[in-house]
Amino acid sequence: MTYHEQQDLQPFHLYFVYKRTSTNTDDYQGTFHAHQGVEILIVHEGKGTLIIDQNSYEIKPGMICIFQPYQLHHIQIEINEDVPFVRSIVHYEPSIFKAYFDKWPILQSFFNHIHGGNSASPRWYEQQDLQSLIALLKDLDEALATLLKNDFMEEVSLFLIMFLRALKPLWDIQQKPTSMEQLLRKPHQAERIMEWLQLHYKEPLRLDQMSKDLHLSPHHLSHLFKECTGSSISDYLTVKRMQEAVHLLTSSKYTVSHIAEEVGITNCSHFCKLFKTHFGTTPNQFRKQWHMHH
């Protein structure tokens, strides 16, 4: 269940795909993961479930979702021949583009809020008002095919400014309480399990205690979580711990052994091996690379 490709610390500017299509489950097998930088997802076609911050939401055409840096999330798609999953993605590193917004304080505030602020919801639906965004995505997709390397930064920075300028009115509308969608209630028990893990991830995993606290049998816990999320409880807990480890490595001066204990892994050697399995590098190397590029 590695996801170090999603968490690559090599410097990147902007990752972009326009209307990428998946038509079977082998093409798209989501799992719990997180990203360096900000990811903006626009769903053109498809249906399924998004799980983020211990809540679940319906995925449907017209959905826009913003994932903040290292925000753990999972996308479960119901793919078949008649209903493909078609999406566009804008994924960028905020620190690279921050200076480009200095001359526009209102837009700069929005830019800063996207990657560092709190929002009413990580996703919203705007099925009637996406044409301006889609036009910008299409233009960039066509431009990148013939773009010279020396012109890349100018082109993508101008795109991001125009894209966020077009996105802001939709964001302002969705922040109003009247536009909030209801949570899907099907995975409600899985949400309770994730909330429990959020409170207890620093402790050794004890299914018996979780079972007692949540009033569900251990077998039912495991089966229900797997059915709702596509992931086992232990795999989810490992990713959660790795997410917290990244946060501590990049925001504190704690030693690696102290961080291992902070995220619930008492054996530092095991923590380092687990971390390298997920990220392709040791915790110390990860920290050094991070500080080199930030």
SENUKE-853006 format. One line per field, with one value per residue (C-alpha): residue number from 1; x, y, z. Coordinates in Angstrom, 3 decimals, decimal comma. Example, Ala and Ser with C-alpha at 12.3 -4.5 7.8 and 13.67 -1.06 7.14 Angstrom:
% SENUKE-853006
k = 1_2
c1 = 12,300_13,670
c2 = -4,500_-1,060
c3 = 7,800_7,140
//
This chain:
% SENUKE-853006
k = 1_2_3_4_5_6_7_8_9_10_11_12_13_14_15_16_17_18_19_20_21_22_23_24_25_26_27_28_29_30_31_32_33_34_35_36_37_38_39_40_41_42_43_44_45_46_47_48_49_50_51_52_53_54_55_56_57_58_59_60_61_62_63_64_65_66_67_68_69_70_71_72_73_74_75_76_77_78_79_80_81_82_83_84_85_86_87_88_89_90_91_92_93_94_95_96_97_98_99_100_101_102_103_104_105_106_107_108_109_110_111_112_113_114_115_116_117_118_119_120_121_122_123_124_125_126_127_128_129_130_131_132_133_134_135_136_137_138_139_140_141_142_143_144_145_146_147_148_149_150_151_152_153_154_155_156_157_158_159_160_161_162_163_164_165_166_167_168_169_170_171_172_173_174_175_176_177_178_179_180_181_182_183_184_185_186_187_188_189_190_191_192_193_194_195_196_197_198_199_200_201_202_203_204_205_206_207_208_209_210_211_212_213_214_215_216_217_218_219_220_221_222_223_224_225_226_227_228_229_230_231_232_233_234_235_236_237_238_239_240_241_242_243_244_245_246_247_248_249_250_251_252_253_254_255_256_257_258_259_260_261_262_263_264_265_266_267_268_269_270_271_272_273_274_275_276_277_278_279_280_281_282_283_284_285_286_287_288_289_290_291_292_293_294
c1 = 0,000_2,820_2,088_5,459_4,795_1,959_4,246_7,351_9,415_11,294_10,545_7,569_5,633_2,323_0,918_-2,012_-4,353_-7,361_-10,315_-8,396_-10,696_-10,832_-13,206_-12,529_-11,441_-7,921_-7,428_-8,410_-7,748_-7,825_-6,559_-6,047_-3,297_-2,116_-0,159_2,530_0,968_-2,665_-4,788_-7,965_-10,136_-12,998_-15,258_-16,728_-18,269_-18,527_-19,974_-18,654_-17,651_-15,048_-13,841_-11,969_-11,601_-13,625_-16,605_-17,941_-19,439_-21,092_-18,979_-20,940_-20,472_-19,814_-18,034_-15,084_-12,824_-9,771_-7,273_-4,887_-1,231_-0,961_-4,721_-5,566_-8,351_-9,753_-11,744_-13,846_-15,260_-18,031_-16,637_-18,288_-18,434_-21,469_-20,210_-16,483_-14,594_-13,541_-11,709_-9,338_-6,655_-4,672_-1,961_0,535_3,094_1,925_5,415_6,479_3,638_3,154_5,067_2,928_-0,120_1,517_-0,049_-3,639_-4,422_-7,957_-6,828_-3,758_-5,971_-7,955_-4,716_-3,463_-6,780_-6,913_-3,736_-3,728_-7,227_-10,336_-13,303_-16,906_-16,492_-13,634_-15,935_-18,964_-21,089_-21,410_-22,834_-24,035_-20,997_-17,925_-17,536_-14,984_-12,858_-13,113_-12,133_-8,976_-8,126_-8,591_-6,422_-3,574_-3,832_-3,401_-0,617_1,508_1,828_4,023_5,339_9,086_10,762_11,881_8,290_6,802_6,788_5,265_2,528_1,548_1,714_-0,606_-2,892_-3,025_-3,841_-6,686_-7,881_-8,120_-9,723_-12,445_-12,719_-13,137_-16,779_-17,775_-15,931_-17,673_-21,067_-20,356_-19,271_-22,852_-24,753_-27,589_-25,292_-24,033_-24,786_-25,785_-23,269_-23,778_-24,977_-24,090_-20,530_-21,552_-20,077_-16,785_-16,736_-17,077_-14,156_-11,981_-12,918_-11,886_-8,571_-7,995_-8,199_-6,161_-3,639_-0,766_-1,651_-1,145_-4,116_-6,497_-9,540_-11,028_-11,015_-12,318_-15,022_-16,038_-16,039_-18,019_-20,333_-19,444_-17,819_-14,161_-15,175_-17,962_-15,580_-13,060_-15,617_-17,598_-14,531_-13,195_-16,589_-17,038_-13,493_-11,764_-8,987_-8,232_-8,186_-4,487_-3,567_-5,556_-3,898_-0,445_-1,139_-2,523_0,644_2,836_0,832_1,411_5,095_5,458_3,840_6,233_9,307_8,542_7,227_9,304_12,865_11,925_14,304_13,176_12,849_10,659_8,471_8,116_6,780_4,527_2,772_2,387_5,371_7,678_10,337_12,332_13,937_10,504_9,271_12,178_11,601_7,885_8,533_10,958_8,452_5,863_8,036_11,081_13,430_14,384_12,827_16,104_16,529_12,913_13,453_16,651_14,987_12,035_14,191_16,237_13,130_11,166
c2 = 0,000_2,395_5,883_7,616_8,559_10,709_12,199_12,814_15,582_16,433_20,035_20,300_23,274_22,097_18,670_18,807_16,401_17,268_14,889_11,746_8,762_5,433_2,764_-0,193_-0,856_-1,817_1,730_3,360_1,745_4,480_4,134_6,421_8,841_12,438_14,857_17,451_20,705_21,505_19,259_20,546_17,784_18,382_15,434_15,472_11,972_9,207_8,320_7,037_8,141_10,575_10,036_12,921_14,145_11,168_12,212_10,766_12,619_11,690_11,899_12,946_15,072_18,719_18,040_20,251_19,189_20,870_18,728_20,711_19,667_16,268_16,013_12,330_11,283_8,334_8,149_5,073_5,012_2,819_2,233_0,258_0,408_2,688_5,062_5,892_8,096_11,307_13,985_16,927_17,656_20,772_19,978_22,671_23,567_26,829_27,992_28,077_30,376_32,536_35,552_35,682_36,734_39,650_42,313_41,070_41,076_39,672_36,821_36,338_35,922_33,246_31,541_31,478_30,259_27,315_25,755_27,013_27,972_26,184_25,782_24,832_21,812_20,281_19,799_21,281_20,874_23,476_21,651_24,833_27,114_25,153_26,341_29,045_26,573_23,887_26,371_27,287_23,611_22,891_25,862_24,770_21,190_22,379_24,838_22,300_20,123_22,706_24,709_25,359_24,480_28,077_29,281_26,749_28,832_31,863_29,800_27,793_30,792_32,779_29,735_29,350_33,032_32,869_29,494_30,647_33,902_31,873_29,460_32,101_33,090_29,410_29,042_32,106_30,643_27,207_28,640_29,761_27,278_27,002_25,357_22,594_19,044_16,343_13,706_10,212_8,110_4,659_4,643_6,196_3,338_3,645_7,330_6,380_3,961_6,692_9,090_6,453_5,912_9,662_9,669_6,499_6,291_6,936_3,723_0,099_-1,030_-3,027_-4,305_-5,599_-2,139_-0,525_-3,168_-2,432_1,348_1,242_-1,622_-3,685_-7,104_-7,186_-9,124_-6,675_-3,736_-5,060_-6,153_-2,913_-0,688_-2,670_-2,595_1,162_2,342_-0,388_-0,397_-2,484_-0,820_-1,596_-0,134_3,015_3,359_2,976_5,709_7,927_7,438_8,168_11,334_12,504_11,596_13,815_16,680_16,314_15,881_19,092_21,243_20,258_19,511_16,257_13,346_10,480_8,175_10,733_11,112_7,338_7,279_10,263_8,392_5,180_3,102_2,262_0,488_3,188_0,710_-0,596_2,979_3,820_0,710_1,429_5,052_4,062_1,545_4,314_7,187_5,573_7,405_7,423_9,932_11,873_12,048_13,114_15,956_17,115_17,109_19,023_21,797_22,000_22,805_24,960
c3 = 0,000_-0,833_-2,027_-2,140_-5,768_-4,470_-1,821_-3,968_-2,390_-5,559_-6,539_-8,862_-10,164_-11,530_-12,370_-14,740_-16,512_-18,635_-18,828_-17,930_-18,421_-16,588_-17,866_-15,580_-12,020_-13,120_-14,469_-11,194_-7,849_-5,231_-1,692_1,271_0,342_0,618_-1,556_-1,343_-2,540_-3,373_-5,594_-7,252_-8,692_-11,139_-11,961_-15,486_-15,407_-12,838_-9,470_-6,193_-2,705_-1,394_2,169_3,776_7,355_8,617_6,463_3,221_0,262_-2,993_-6,141_-9,219_-12,364_-11,602_-8,312_-7,435_-4,578_-3,086_-1,172_0,991_1,450_3,143_3,706_3,911_1,525_-0,375_-3,603_-4,255_-7,809_-9,200_-12,701_-15,469_-19,276_-19,257_-16,553_-16,875_-14,452_-16,222_-14,265_-14,583_-12,001_-11,162_-8,624_-7,644_-4,988_-3,279_-2,301_-5,963_-7,068_-3,981_-5,353_-8,500_-6,436_-4,598_-6,837_-6,349_-2,598_-2,888_-5,126_-2,954_0,109_-1,727_-2,858_0,753_2,129_-0,259_1,075_4,656_5,764_6,963_4,649_5,261_3,017_0,995_-1,968_-3,658_-6,778_-9,540_-12,521_-14,272_-13,902_-14,943_-18,523_-17,701_-15,750_-18,417_-21,131_-19,193_-18,671_-22,363_-23,382_-21,100_-22,324_-25,903_-25,019_-23,146_-26,252_-27,999_-25,048_-24,858_-21,562_-20,975_-21,299_-18,887_-15,694_-17,387_-18,992_-15,902_-13,537_-15,804_-16,033_-12,238_-11,734_-14,270_-12,975_-9,346_-10,466_-12,211_-9,275_-6,566_-7,375_-7,224_-3,923_-2,481_-3,390_-1,935_1,410_2,071_4,297_1,778_-0,746_1,542_0,402_2,845_3,839_2,494_5,385_4,038_5,498_8,814_10,834_8,944_9,846_13,512_13,109_11,549_14,343_16,876_15,084_15,026_18,818_19,325_16,469_18,916_20,726_19,622_17,531_19,717_17,867_21,084_22,665_19,473_19,312_22,893_22,416_19,160_20,155_17,096_16,879_15,694_12,568_11,788_12,302_9,821_7,246_7,430_7,115_4,148_2,421_2,844_2,135_0,142_2,768_5,838_9,253_9,717_6,308_7,019_10,424_8,865_6,324_9,078_11,108_8,084_7,430_10,992_10,749_7,665_9,540_12,478_10,262_8,402_11,253_14,296_15,382_17,100_16,633_14,414_17,425_19,210_16,110_15,879_19,434_18,758_15,944_17,911_16,709_19,610_17,531_15,711_13,312_12,294_11,864_9,539_7,426_7,235_6,289_3,527_2,181_1,830_0,668_-0,905_1,474_5,147_7,588_7,870_4,087_3,754_6,239_4,494_1,063_2,448_3,900_0,700_-1,329_1,137
//
